[in-house]
């Protein structure tokens, strides 16, 4: 999410329209209690943008950092939210969109046309939205940057989370020979096993690196947790293995000396979805593949909960406490 030009995130450069819509708003940086369901001006679309009458909005971990001002500073009051599904103004087509300047926790959102995709009839609203950002992240990380090859061993941290539970399924679809998951509670580990993981581990286990490496080493370690777990990931890598970081939930981040990597013939990679979004053909192709898999029943996103606008703060608390499995959604037309 980047800095927005207006006082309400999601407003297009041509200004704010006269109509009022309901949204979850923050008026200062802080905790989850800062969210209020309020009436705000409807955004207006500028060049290259479209308005979407939102059905559902997504909650992402990055939103927590935006709420505190730790990710990006933008004018307040603000409406957060980076992904939505609904009907595109003008033609009424069902579309999902990524909002790189926020504005998703609202009944109407303004999206860049290039970051908007049409949704096929065989994929429902909840599934399409849950697959859009997290699914694109998981797929692109595995296939494009991680260059997963058939038969390789893949380990996924936060494997019950929004990105992780899709990465476990996609690793199988991409031909992984063995898929390992890391999840913090017994219930989460059971969920990850149900997705088809060959083995699931507690990331706090003191012998984690040894457990991961037992089958000959990990070829691709996909991490979205950051911190000390990266050391275990590096230690578990097979020769020519890759440690792939798709985001961090906590620090401090680990630094690796070149000689540590050379000892294992290993690489450390960092992934940012923006580089997929910047290539319209690539972005469309990735999402099309995700929707195709979903339509055939080969990929299923778990919906953890759907909250009303008044429940956004609670959703943020649950995400921060790592109490969720899968995707958290907001029904923007429900307030209590």
C-alpha positions in Angstrom: 0.0 0.0 0.0 1.4 3.4 -0.9 0.6 6.9 0.2 -2.8 8.2 -1.0 -3.3 11.7 -2.3 -6.6 12.3 -0.5 -7.8 12.3 3.1 -9.8 9.1 2.6 -8.0 6.2 1.2 -9.4 4.8 -2.1 -10.5 8.2 -3.4 -9.5 8.8 -7.0 -7.5 11.8 -8.1 -10.6 13.4 -9.5 -11.9 13.9 -6.0 -14.7 12.6 -3.9 -18.2 12.1 -5.2 -21.3 13.4 -3.4 -22.9 10.1 -2.4 -22.5 8.7 1.0 -21.5 5.1 1.6 -20.7 3.0 4.7 -17.2 2.1 5.6 -14.9 1.0 8.4 -12.8 4.1 9.1 -9.8 4.9 11.2 -9.2 8.6 12.3 -5.9 8.0 14.0 -3.3 5.3 14.0 -3.5 2.8 16.8 -5.2 -0.4 17.9 -8.2 -2.3 16.5 -10.5 -0.2 18.6 -9.8 2.7 16.3 -12.2 1.3 13.6 -15.7 2.9 13.4 -18.5 2.2 10.9 -19.2 5.6 9.4 -20.8 7.2 6.4 -18.1 8.6 4.1 -18.1 10.2 0.6 -18.2 7.8 -2.3 -14.9 7.7 -4.2 -14.7 9.0 -7.7 -12.8 7.2 -10.5 -10.0 8.9 -12.3 -8.3 7.9 -15.6 -7.6 4.2 -15.8 -9.8 3.5 -12.8 -13.1 1.8 -12.2 -15.7 1.9 -9.4 -16.8 -1.4 -7.8 -20.0 -1.9 -5.8 -18.4 -4.1 -3.2 -20.0 -7.3 -2.0 -17.1 -8.6 0.2 -13.7 -7.1 1.3 -10.7 -9.0 2.5 -8.6 -8.6 5.6 -4.8 -9.1 5.2 -2.0 -9.1 7.7 -0.5 -6.0 6.1 -3.6 -4.1 7.1 -2.6 -4.4 10.7 0.6 -2.6 10.0 -1.3 0.1 8.0 -3.6 0.6 11.0 -0.7 1.4 13.3 1.1 3.5 10.7 4.0 1.1 10.7 3.7 0.1 7.0 2.9 3.4 5.2 1.8 6.9 6.4 -1.2 8.3 4.7 -3.6 11.1 5.4 -6.3 10.4 7.9 -9.2 9.6 8.2 -8.6 6.5 6.1 -10.3 3.4 4.9 -8.0 0.3 4.7 -8.4 -2.8 2.7 -6.5 -4.1 -0.3 -8.9 -6.6 -2.0 -12.5 -6.7 -2.9 -15.1 -8.5 -5.0 -18.3 -7.0 -6.4 -19.9 -5.5 -9.5 -18.1 -3.1 -11.8 -19.9 0.1 -12.5 -20.9 0.6 -16.1 -21.2 -3.1 -17.2 -22.3 -4.9 -14.0 -19.7 -7.6 -14.5 -18.6 -9.5 -11.4 -14.9 -8.6 -10.7 -12.3 -8.9 -8.1 -9.7 -6.3 -7.6 -6.5 -5.4 -5.7 -6.4 -1.9 -4.3 -2.8 -0.7 -3.9 -3.9 2.4 -2.1 -6.5 0.8 0.1 -10.2 1.7 0.3 -11.6 -1.9 0.5 -13.4 -1.8 3.8 -16.3 0.1 2.1 -19.4 -0.4 0.1 -17.8 1.2 -3.0 -14.2 1.0 -3.9 -12.0 2.6 -6.6 -9.6 0.3 -8.4 -7.0 0.5 -11.1 -8.5 -1.1 -14.2 -5.2 -3.1 -14.6 -5.5 -4.6 -11.2 -9.1 -5.8 -11.8 -10.1 -9.3 -13.1 -13.4 -10.8 -14.1 -14.5 -13.8 -12.1 -15.9 -16.9 -13.9 -19.3 -18.1 -13.0 -18.0 -21.4 -11.5 -16.1 -19.6 -8.8 -18.1 -18.0 -6.0 -17.5 -14.6 -4.4 -15.8 -16.0 -1.2 -13.5 -18.3 -3.1 -12.5 -15.7 -5.7 -11.7 -13.1 -3.1 -9.7 -15.5 -0.9 -7.7 -16.6 -3.9 -6.9 -13.2 -5.4 -4.1 -11.8 -3.3 -3.0 -14.7 -1.1 -3.4 -17.2 -4.0 -1.5 -15.0 -6.4 1.2 -14.6 -3.8 1.5 -18.4 -3.2 1.4 -19.3 -6.8 3.9 -16.7 -8.0 6.2 -17.4 -5.1 6.3 -21.2 -5.8 6.2 -21.2 -9.6 7.9 -18.0 -10.7 10.5 -17.1 -8.1 10.9 -20.4 -6.3 11.0 -22.3 -9.6 9.5 -25.4 -8.0 10.5 -28.5 -9.9 8.5 -31.8 -9.9 9.6 -34.1 -7.1 11.1 -31.4 -4.9 10.4 -31.1 -1.2 8.6 -27.9 -0.1 8.1 -26.6 3.4 5.6 -23.9 4.2 5.5 -21.8 7.4 2.2 -20.4 8.7 0.7 -23.2 6.7 -2.8 -22.7 8.1 -2.8 -19.0 7.2 -4.2 -17.2 4.2 -1.1 -17.7 2.0 0.2 -20.8 3.6 -2.9 -23.1 3.2 -3.0 -22.2 -0.5 0.7 -22.8 -0.9 0.4 -26.3 0.5 -2.3 -27.1 -2.0 -0.5 -25.4 -4.9 2.8 -27.1 -4.2 1.0 -30.4 -4.8 -0.6 -29.1 -8.0 2.8 -28.0 -9.2 4.3 -31.4 -8.7 6.1 -31.3 -5.3 7.2 -34.7 -4.2 6.8 -33.9 -0.5 5.0 -31.1 1.2 5.8 -30.1 4.8 3.8 -27.7 6.9 4.5 -25.6 10.0 1.6 -24.6 12.2 1.5 -23.3 15.7 -1.4 -25.3 17.3 -2.8 -28.8 17.2 -6.0 -27.6 15.5 -4.0 -25.8 12.8 -1.7 -28.8 12.3 -4.7 -31.1 11.8 -6.1 -28.6 9.3 -2.9 -28.6 7.3 -2.8 -32.4 7.3 -6.3 -32.3 5.8 -4.9 -30.2 2.9 -2.6 -33.1 1.9 0.6 -32.2 3.7 2.9 -35.2 4.2 4.0 -34.0 7.6 3.2 -31.0 9.8 5.4 -29.6 12.6 5.3 -27.2 15.5 7.5 -24.2 14.5 8.5 -23.9 18.2 10.0 -27.4 18.3 13.6 -27.2 19.4 14.6 -29.9 16.9 12.7 -28.4 14.0 15.6 -28.1 11.5 16.4 -31.8 12.1 12.8 -32.9 11.6 12.5 -30.9 8.4 15.8 -32.3 7.1 15.1 -35.9 7.9 13.9 -36.9 4.4 17.0 -35.6 2.7 16.5 -31.8 3.1 14.1 -29.2 1.9 14.4 -27.9 -1.6 12.1 -24.9 -1.2 11.3 -23.3 2.2 8.5 -20.8 1.8 8.4 -18.4 4.8 5.8 -15.8 5.7 6.6 -15.6 9.4 10.1 -14.2 9.5 12.3 -14.0 12.6 14.2 -16.9 14.1 12.4 -19.5 12.0 14.4 -18.5 9.0 17.5 -20.0 10.7 15.7 -23.4 10.9 14.7 -23.1 7.3 18.3 -22.4 6.2 19.6 -25.3 8.3 17.0 -27.7 6.8 17.8 -26.8 3.1 19.2 -29.5 0.9 22.1 -28.5 -1.4 20.9 -26.0 -4.0 17.9 -25.3 -1.8 16.1 -21.9 -1.7 14.8 -19.9 1.2 11.9 -17.8 -0.1 10.5 -15.0 2.0 7.0 -13.8 1.1 6.5 -11.4 4.0 7.3 -11.2 7.7 5.0 -11.0 10.7 7.6 -10.3 13.3 11.3 -9.5 13.7 14.0 -9.0 14.0 14.8 -10.4 10.6 17.7 -12.7 10.2 20.8 -11.8 8.2 22.8 -14.4 6.5 26.5 -14.2 5.6 27.5 -15.2 2.1 29.7 -18.0 3.5 26.7 -19.5 5.3 24.9 -19.7 2.0 27.9 -21.0 0.1 28.4 -23.8 2.6 25.0 -25.2 1.5 25.0 -23.9 -2.1 21.8 -22.2 -1.0 19.9 -19.0 -2.0 17.7 -16.6 -0.1 14.9 -15.0 -2.2 12.5 -12.2 -1.4 9.0 -11.9 -3.1 6.8 -8.8 -3.6 3.5 -9.3 -5.4 3.7 -5.8 -6.8 6.1 -7.1 -9.5 3.4 -9.5 -10.7 0.8 -6.7 -10.7 3.0 -4.5 -12.8 2.8 -7.0 -15.6 -0.9 -7.2 -16.6 -0.4 -10.3 -18.8 1.4 -12.1 -16.0 -1.1 -11.1 -13.3 -4.1 -12.1 -15.5 -2.4 -15.4 -16.3 -1.7 -16.2 -12.6 -5.3 -15.4 -11.5 -6.8 -17.3 -14.5 -4.8 -20.4 -13.4 -6.0 -20.0 -9.8 -9.6 -19.7 -10.9 -9.3 -22.6 -13.2 -8.0 -24.8 -10.4 -10.8 -23.6 -8.1 -13.5 -24.2 -10.7 -12.3 -27.8 -11.0 -12.3 -28.3 -7.3 -8.5 -28.7 -7.2 -7.9 -25.6 -5.0 -10.1 -24.5 -2.1 -9.6 -21.5 0.1 -10.7 -21.8 3.7 -12.9 -19.0 4.9 -12.2 -18.5 8.6 -14.9 -15.9 9.2 -17.0 -13.2 7.6 -17.5 -10.2 9.8 -19.7 -7.1 9.5 -18.3 -3.6 9.3 -18.6 -3.3 13.1 -16.5 -6.4 13.4 -13.3 -5.3 11.6 -11.5 -4.5 14.9 -12.2 -7.9 16.2 -10.9 -9.5 12.9 -7.7 -7.5 13.3 -7.3 -8.8 16.9 -7.8 -12.4 15.8 -5.3 -12.0 13.0 -2.7 -10.4 15.3 -3.2 -13.2 17.9 -2.8 -15.8 15.1 -6.3 -17.2 15.9 -7.4 -17.6 12.3 -7.1 -20.3 9.7 -7.5 -19.2 6.1 -9.1 -16.0 4.9 -11.0 -13.4 6.9 -13.7 -11.5 4.9 -15.9 -8.5 5.6 -19.6 -8.2 4.5 -19.6 -4.5 3.9 -23.4 -4.4 3.8 -23.8 -5.8 7.3 -23.0 -3.7 10.4 -24.0 -5.8 13.4 
